Amino acid sequence: MSVISVEQVGPTRWITLNRPDKLNAINYEMVNALRAELNSAAVDDNTKVLVLTANGRAFSSGYDLSELAEDEISGALRWHGILEDDVSLTMQLWSFPKPTIAAVHGWVLAGGCELAMACDMIIATDKAKFGEPEVKYGSGPATLLMPFIIGQKKTNELLFTGDTIDAEEALRIGLINKIVPEESLHDEVHALIKKIAPTPLSTLRLTKIGLIRAQEAIGIRQAISANMDVSAILNGSDSPEQKEFDDIVRKEGLKQALAWRDARFEESLGDKGKGKK
Protein backbone atom coordinates (compact mmCIF):
# COMPACT_ATOMS: atom_id res chain seq x y z
CA MET A 1 0.00 0.00 0.00
CA SER A 2 1.36 3.41 -0.96
CA VAL A 3 2.04 5.77 1.93
CA ILE A 4 0.31 8.57 0.01
CA SER A 5 -2.42 8.62 -2.61
CA VAL A 6 -2.82 11.28 -5.28
CA GLU A 7 -5.87 12.42 -7.24
CA GLN A 8 -6.28 15.22 -9.75
CA VAL A 9 -9.76 16.76 -9.52
CA GLY A 10 -10.06 19.52 -12.09
CA PRO A 11 -7.51 22.20 -11.17
CA THR A 12 -6.73 20.62 -7.79
CA ARG A 13 -4.07 18.07 -6.84
CA TRP A 14 -5.25 16.16 -3.76
CA ILE A 15 -2.45 14.48 -1.81
CA THR A 16 -3.67 12.13 0.90
CA LEU A 17 -1.50 10.73 3.70
CA ASN A 18 -2.19 7.02 3.73
CA ARG A 19 -0.85 5.23 6.81
CA PRO A 20 -4.15 5.13 8.71
CA ASP A 21 -3.12 2.21 10.93
CA LYS A 22 -0.18 4.35 12.17
CA LEU A 23 -2.22 7.57 12.52
CA ASN A 24 -0.37 8.71 9.39
CA ALA A 25 2.94 8.90 11.22
CA ILE A 26 5.49 10.32 8.81
CA ASN A 27 8.23 7.82 7.98
CA TYR A 28 11.20 8.05 5.63
CA GLU A 29 9.17 6.58 2.76
CA MET A 30 6.43 9.18 3.18
CA VAL A 31 8.94 12.04 3.25
CA ASN A 32 10.39 10.89 -0.07
CA ALA A 33 6.97 10.29 -1.63
CA LEU A 34 5.69 13.72 -0.62
CA ARG A 35 8.78 15.48 -1.93
CA ALA A 36 8.47 13.76 -5.30
CA GLU A 37 4.77 14.59 -5.57
CA LEU A 38 5.32 18.24 -4.65
CA ASN A 39 7.96 18.47 -7.38
CA SER A 40 5.50 17.01 -9.89
CA ALA A 41 2.60 19.26 -8.89
CA ALA A 42 4.77 22.40 -8.92
CA VAL A 43 5.49 22.14 -12.65
CA ASP A 44 2.04 20.90 -13.70
CA ASP A 45 0.16 23.84 -15.23
CA ASN A 46 -3.10 21.91 -14.87
CA THR A 47 -2.70 22.18 -11.09
CA LYS A 48 -3.73 25.52 -9.61
CA VAL A 49 -4.38 24.44 -6.02
CA LEU A 50 -2.85 21.71 -3.87
CA VAL A 51 -4.75 20.07 -1.01
CA LEU A 52 -3.06 17.99 1.68
CA THR A 53 -5.36 15.68 3.64
CA ALA A 54 -5.33 12.22 5.23
CA ASN A 55 -7.12 8.90 5.55
CA GLY A 56 -8.16 7.33 8.84
CA ARG A 57 -8.75 8.75 12.32
CA ALA A 58 -6.07 11.44 12.24
CA PHE A 59 -4.36 13.85 9.93
CA SER A 60 -0.96 12.91 11.35
CA SER A 61 0.55 12.07 14.72
CA GLY A 62 3.93 13.43 13.58
CA TYR A 63 7.16 11.70 12.68
CA ASP A 64 7.28 7.94 13.18
CA LEU A 65 8.90 7.48 16.60
CA SER A 66 8.97 3.70 16.20
CA GLU A 67 11.10 3.99 13.06
CA LEU A 68 13.42 6.49 14.75
CA ALA A 69 13.77 4.31 17.86
CA GLU A 70 14.58 1.23 15.78
CA ASP A 71 17.33 3.17 14.00
CA GLU A 72 19.01 3.90 17.36
CA ILE A 73 20.10 7.32 16.15
CA SER A 74 22.82 8.96 18.21
CA GLY A 75 24.86 12.12 17.96
CA ALA A 76 24.01 15.60 16.73
CA LEU A 77 25.58 15.05 13.31
CA ARG A 78 23.36 12.05 12.49
CA TRP A 79 20.31 13.84 13.82
CA HIS A 80 21.13 16.91 11.75
CA GLY A 81 20.97 14.86 8.55
CA ILE A 82 17.58 13.39 9.46
CA LEU A 83 16.14 16.74 10.55
CA GLU A 84 17.45 18.37 7.39
CA ASP A 85 15.32 15.99 5.30
CA ASP A 86 12.26 16.66 7.46
CA VAL A 87 12.70 20.43 7.39
CA SER A 88 13.34 20.41 3.65
CA LEU A 89 9.99 18.68 3.06
CA THR A 90 8.10 21.15 5.25
CA MET A 91 9.76 24.17 3.63
CA GLN A 92 9.18 22.72 0.16
CA LEU A 93 5.47 22.68 0.99
CA TRP A 94 5.67 26.15 2.55
CA SER A 95 7.29 27.60 -0.59
CA PHE A 96 5.13 25.63 -3.04
CA PRO A 97 4.47 28.09 -5.91
CA LYS A 98 0.67 27.79 -5.83
CA PRO A 99 -2.01 28.05 -3.13
CA THR A 100 -2.09 25.15 -0.67
CA ILE A 101 -4.82 24.00 1.69
CA ALA A 102 -4.54 21.55 4.58
CA ALA A 103 -7.81 19.70 5.24
CA VAL A 104 -7.32 18.20 8.69
CA HIS A 105 -9.14 16.09 11.24
CA GLY A 106 -8.32 14.21 14.42
CA TRP A 107 -4.77 14.53 15.74
CA VAL A 108 -2.60 17.15 14.03
CA LEU A 109 0.62 16.80 15.99
CA ALA A 110 4.34 17.52 15.84
CA GLY A 111 5.67 17.05 12.29
CA GLY A 112 2.07 16.64 11.10
CA CYS A 113 1.18 20.00 12.63
CA GLU A 114 4.22 21.49 10.88
CA LEU A 115 3.04 20.18 7.50
CA ALA A 116 -0.41 21.68 8.11
CA MET A 117 1.11 25.02 9.18
CA ALA A 118 3.25 25.03 6.04
CA CYS A 119 0.07 25.22 3.96
CA ASP A 120 -1.38 28.62 3.10
CA MET A 121 -4.75 27.79 4.65
CA ILE A 122 -6.05 25.19 7.11
CA ILE A 123 -9.64 23.96 7.27
CA ALA A 124 -10.23 21.72 10.28
CA THR A 125 -13.05 19.59 11.56
CA ASP A 126 -14.57 20.42 14.93
CA LYS A 127 -12.88 17.36 16.47
CA ALA A 128 -9.34 18.26 15.34
CA LYS A 129 -6.62 18.68 17.98
CA PHE A 130 -3.32 20.46 17.42
CA GLY A 131 0.01 20.48 19.21
CA GLU A 132 3.78 20.21 19.28
CA PRO A 133 4.31 17.71 22.13
CA GLU A 134 7.97 17.01 21.33
CA VAL A 135 9.20 18.49 24.62
CA LYS A 136 7.72 15.48 26.42
CA TYR A 137 10.13 13.29 24.48
CA GLY A 138 13.09 15.58 25.17
CA SER A 139 12.96 17.01 21.66
CA GLY A 140 11.58 20.04 19.85
CA PRO A 141 9.84 20.96 16.60
CA ALA A 142 11.99 20.32 13.55
CA THR A 143 10.52 23.24 11.60
CA LEU A 144 9.83 26.20 13.86
CA LEU A 145 6.95 27.75 11.94
CA MET A 146 4.61 28.32 14.86
CA PRO A 147 5.89 31.70 16.15
CA PHE A 148 5.51 33.16 12.66
CA ILE A 149 1.87 32.05 12.56
CA ILE A 150 0.46 32.56 16.06
CA GLY A 151 3.06 34.81 17.71
CA GLN A 152 5.76 34.25 20.30
CA LYS A 153 3.84 34.14 23.60
CA LYS A 154 1.35 31.44 22.66
CA THR A 155 4.12 29.49 20.93
CA ASN A 156 6.18 29.64 24.13
CA GLU A 157 3.27 28.20 26.09
CA LEU A 158 2.60 25.35 23.67
CA LEU A 159 6.25 24.36 23.20
CA PHE A 160 7.20 24.49 26.90
CA THR A 161 4.14 22.50 28.00
CA GLY A 162 3.61 20.20 25.03
CA ASP A 163 -0.13 20.85 25.44
CA THR A 164 -2.62 20.16 22.68
CA ILE A 165 -5.44 22.56 21.78
CA ASP A 166 -8.83 21.98 20.22
CA ALA A 167 -10.10 23.46 16.97
CA GLU A 168 -11.89 26.35 18.70
CA GLU A 169 -8.68 27.49 20.38
CA ALA A 170 -6.72 26.96 17.16
CA LEU A 171 -9.17 29.24 15.36
CA ARG A 172 -9.06 31.85 18.13
CA ILE A 173 -5.25 32.17 17.99
CA GLY A 174 -5.10 32.21 14.18
CA LEU A 175 -3.60 28.77 13.63
CA ILE A 176 -6.45 27.70 11.31
CA ASN A 177 -8.88 29.45 8.97
CA LYS A 178 -12.17 27.64 9.55
CA ILE A 179 -13.89 24.91 11.56
CA VAL A 180 -16.40 22.63 9.87
CA PRO A 181 -18.30 19.44 10.74
CA GLU A 182 -16.34 16.33 9.78
CA GLU A 183 -18.87 15.30 7.14
CA SER A 184 -18.54 18.72 5.46
CA LEU A 185 -14.74 18.89 5.27
CA HIS A 186 -14.30 18.09 1.60
CA ASP A 187 -17.31 20.18 0.56
CA GLU A 188 -15.88 23.20 2.37
CA VAL A 189 -12.49 22.68 0.73
CA HIS A 190 -14.14 22.45 -2.70
CA ALA A 191 -16.04 25.68 -1.97
CA LEU A 192 -12.76 27.43 -1.17
CA ILE A 193 -11.11 26.04 -4.30
CA LYS A 194 -13.97 27.42 -6.42
CA LYS A 195 -13.06 30.90 -5.18
CA ILE A 196 -9.38 30.46 -6.01
CA ALA A 197 -9.27 28.42 -9.23
CA PRO A 198 -10.77 31.02 -11.65
CA THR A 199 -7.75 33.27 -11.05
CA PRO A 200 -5.07 32.91 -13.75
CA LEU A 201 -2.19 30.66 -12.76
CA SER A 202 0.36 33.43 -13.34
CA THR A 203 -1.50 35.67 -10.89
CA LEU A 204 -1.61 32.93 -8.26
CA ARG A 205 2.12 32.25 -8.68
CA LEU A 206 3.11 35.91 -8.36
CA THR A 207 0.84 36.41 -5.36
CA LYS A 208 2.46 33.40 -3.67
CA ILE A 209 5.94 34.80 -4.41
CA GLY A 210 4.97 38.05 -2.70
CA LEU A 211 3.65 36.23 0.36
CA ILE A 212 6.77 34.09 0.61
CA ARG A 213 9.11 37.05 0.28
CA ALA A 214 7.26 38.96 2.99
CA GLN A 215 8.00 36.12 5.41
CA GLU A 216 11.56 35.80 4.19
CA ALA A 217 12.10 39.52 4.79
CA ILE A 218 11.40 39.04 8.49
CA GLY A 219 13.83 36.12 8.69
CA ILE A 220 11.75 32.95 8.62
CA ARG A 221 14.34 30.88 6.75
CA GLN A 222 17.21 31.99 9.01
CA ALA A 223 15.16 31.23 12.12
CA ILE A 224 14.21 27.77 10.89
CA SER A 225 17.79 26.96 9.89
CA ALA A 226 19.08 28.05 13.30
CA ASN A 227 16.38 26.01 15.06
CA MET A 228 17.34 22.91 13.06
CA ASP A 229 20.92 23.17 14.34
CA VAL A 230 19.68 23.50 17.92
CA SER A 231 17.22 20.62 17.47
CA ALA A 232 20.02 18.35 16.23
CA ILE A 233 21.99 19.07 19.40
CA LEU A 234 18.88 18.57 21.54
CA ASN A 235 17.96 15.25 19.90
CA GLY A 236 21.57 14.10 20.06
CA SER A 237 21.89 14.83 23.77
CA ASP A 238 20.71 11.28 24.58
CA SER A 239 19.02 12.20 27.85
CA PRO A 240 18.09 9.32 30.18
CA GLU A 241 14.42 9.97 29.40
CA GLN A 242 15.01 9.73 25.64
CA LYS A 243 16.94 6.50 26.06
CA GLU A 244 14.26 4.98 28.29
CA PHE A 245 11.49 5.99 25.88
CA ASP A 246 13.31 4.46 22.89
CA ASP A 247 14.08 1.31 24.84
CA ILE A 248 10.41 0.83 25.72
CA VAL A 249 9.45 1.41 22.06
CA ARG A 250 11.84 -1.32 20.93
CA LYS A 251 10.82 -3.82 23.63
CA GLU A 252 7.13 -3.13 24.22
CA GLY A 253 5.94 -0.89 21.39
CA LEU A 254 5.12 2.77 20.91
CA LYS A 255 1.81 2.63 22.80
CA GLN A 256 3.54 1.54 26.01
CA ALA A 257 6.27 4.14 25.56
CA LEU A 258 3.71 6.92 25.18
CA ALA A 259 1.88 5.68 28.30
CA TRP A 260 5.17 5.74 30.23
CA ARG A 261 5.91 9.25 28.98
CA ASP A 262 2.48 10.61 29.87
CA ALA A 263 2.58 8.97 33.30
CA ARG A 264 5.88 10.73 34.03
CA PHE A 265 4.29 14.13 33.49
CA GLU A 266 1.19 13.26 35.50
CA GLU A 267 3.32 12.01 38.41
CA SER A 268 5.56 15.09 38.30
CA LEU A 269 2.53 17.30 38.98
CA GLY A 270 1.01 15.41 41.91
CA ASP A 271 0.07 17.84 44.66
CA LYS A 272 3.16 19.97 44.14
CA GLY A 273 2.90 23.60 43.24
CA LYS A 274 -0.62 24.00 44.62
CA GLY A 275 0.61 26.23 47.41
CA LYS A 276 -0.98 27.01 50.76
CA LYS A 277 -2.95 29.99 51.89
C-alpha positions, -999 to +999 in steps of 0.1 A: +000+000+000+014+034-010+020+058+019+003+086+000-024+086-026-028+113-053-059+124-072-063+152-098-098+168-095-101+195-121-075+222-112-067+206-078-041+181-068-052+162-038-024+145-018-037+121+009-015+107+037-022+070+037-008+052+068-041+051+087-031+022+109-002+043+122-022+076+125-004+087+094+029+089+112+055+103+088+082+078+080+112+080+056+092+066+028+064+092+032+089+120+033+104+109-001+070+103-016+057+137-006+088+155-019+085+138-053+048+146-056+053+182-047+080+185-074+055+170-099+026+193-089+048+224-089+055+221-126+020+209-137+002+238-152-031+219-149-027+222-111-037+255-096-044+244-060-029+217-039-047+201-010-031+180+017-054+157+036-053+122+052-071+089+056-082+073+088-087+087+123-061+114+122-044+139+099-010+129+113+006+121+147+039+134+136+072+117+127+073+079+132+089+075+166+090+037+162+111+040+131+134+065+147+138+043+179+146+012+158+173+032+140+190+039+174+201+073+161+228+090+182+249+121+180+240+156+167+256+150+133+234+121+125+203+138+138+211+169+118+210+149+086+176+134+095+161+167+105+175+184+074+153+160+053+123+167+075+127+204+074+133+204+036+100+187+031+081+212+052+098+242+036+092+227+002+055+227+010+057+262+026+073+276-006+051+256-030+045+281-059+007+278-058-020+281-031-021+252-007-048+240+017-045+215+046-078+197+052-073+182+087-091+161+112-083+142+144-048+145+157-026+171+140+006+168+160+043+175+158+057+170+123+021+166+111+012+200+126+042+215+109+030+202+075-004+217+081+011+250+092+033+250+060+001+252+040-014+286+031-048+278+047-061+252+071-096+240+073-102+217+103-130+196+116-146+204+149-129+174+165-093+183+153-066+187+180-033+205+174+000+205+192+038+202+193+043+177+221+080+170+213+092+185+246+077+155+264+101+133+245+131+156+252+130+170+217+116+200+199+098+210+166+120+203+136+105+232+116+098+262+139+070+278+119+046+283+149+059+317+162+055+332+127+019+320+126+005+326+161+031+348+177+058+343+203+038+341+236+013+314+227+041+295+209+062+296+241+033+282+261+026+253+237+062+244+232+072+245+269+041+225+280+036+202+250-001+209+254-026+202+227-054+226+218-088+220+202-101+235+170-119+263+187-087+275+204-067+270+172-092+292+154-091+319+181-053+322+180-051+322+142-036+288+136-064+277+113-089+294+090-122+276+095-139+249+116-164+226+099-183+194+107-163+163+098-189+153+071-185+187+055-147+189+053-143+181+016-173+202+006-159+232+024-125+227+007-141+225-027-160+257-020-128+274-012-111+260-043-140+274-064-131+309-052-094+305-060-093+284-092-108+310-116-077+333-111-051+329-138-022+307-128+004+334-133-015+357-109-016+329-083+021+322-087+031+359-084+008+364-054+025+334-037+059+348-044+050+380-027+037+362+004+068+341+006+091+371+003+073+390+030+080+361+054+116+358+042+121+395+048+114+390+085+138+361+087+118+329+086+143+309+067+172+320+090+152+312+121+142+278+109+178+270+099+191+280+133+164+260+151+173+229+131+209+232+143+197+235+179+172+206+175+200+183+162+220+191+194+189+186+215+180+152+199+216+141+201+219+148+238+207+113+246+190+122+279+181+093+302+144+100+294+150+097+256+169+065+261+143+050+283+115+060+259+133+045+229+141+013+248+104+008+257+095+014+221+118-013+209+108-038+236+071-031+242+059-009+214+051+028+209+018+026+228+035+015+260+063+041+256+037+069+252+019+057+283+052+057+302+059+093+290+025+106+299+026+090+333+059+107+340+043+141+335+012+133+355+033+120+384+056+151+383+025+173+390+010+154+419+001+178+447+032+200+441+029+236+432-006+240+446+006+262+474-010+270+508-030+300+519 
